């Protein structure tokens, strides 16, 4: 693992309108004030027990690990988050320098909501929202999307690179572009994270918000994609998309989160499932500080509880995430990310686009120097770059096929005419 900064930080991208992208999903209902309904907050966090999070706390609560939160800004004055945000930045041009002022037209409260599920401290021993990794540090990089905002793709690329430089161990992204592909500016940013041994986690998106298929960044090789399930563990029709790149599933309905100003809301969406998984990844990194990002990801998918006989499944991936099992499992013997390599994908796909055989990518600041083990390439990891690469070629292939049919038809007509002419003679 890369040496962490003295005050490690954390990253999570909010569901937000990104140029042609769609909201990853965050429908919410305001809860009464905590003093009027204390059980409406902590007691609603059913996933703490049902997904092994409390049990994992017997080993670690995430101290010393950073989860980077790239979102609409995190209200660090919220009682549930005091002391969790150790630094930040603003890439929107609209927020505060430390990323703690909510910004944007689309869901400015979203960053605080996701931050609370990743590493909320709670407002008391049994009150307020507590995150999956309540002792992990948070870094807030505020983004703003929509009319008049800076280019969203540029903001995301800048935020990811900044988070890596700030020492993030986990990056979580709750947004989707609604396309399987992504801009080349993301190649550099996400490859920078890959080369610096950062675990990158992304939301699958929500069908209820118009996302019918998983899109980037959840289609980027090496990214751990999170799908969503109901309280009963069924793939959510409204609060989760489906696709071959889904790695694991976590709760995406009946969630409770913190909002700016000290309040709480009930909400749903893979935007909430993703920070829960990000917090669990932080627990794994805290329990096994010498393991690489590839080993952390392998732990998470290998210990997930399968839902169907098909693994990975397009709705459930490798299954329900299990925090305790992921933390306690033996060290995986892998040296490569089991979900694929962005560097390999770039070398194959961008080379054809640029006409060059040389890929210029800035070298990481730290050398990983990991050895031993064997790489694992599950079907989802192999198909993910294939889908992204072939999607733009479909229209060309169709046009070429139609052209060939026309030529064949013309040749056939000419032959028939010639034969008839010969018979006449």
PyMOL commands that set and color helices and strands:
alter all, ss='L'
color gray80, all
select helices_A, chain A and resi 38-40+42-44+47-50+53-56+110-119+152-166+184-195+207-209+270-287+293-302+323-328+342-354+379-391+394-424
alter helices_A, ss='H'
color red, helices_A
select strands_A, chain A and resi 11-13+27-30+66-71+85-90+137-142+170-173+199-203+224-229+246-251+255-259+263-268
alter strands_A, ss='S'
color yellow, strands_A
deselect
rebuild
show_as cartoon
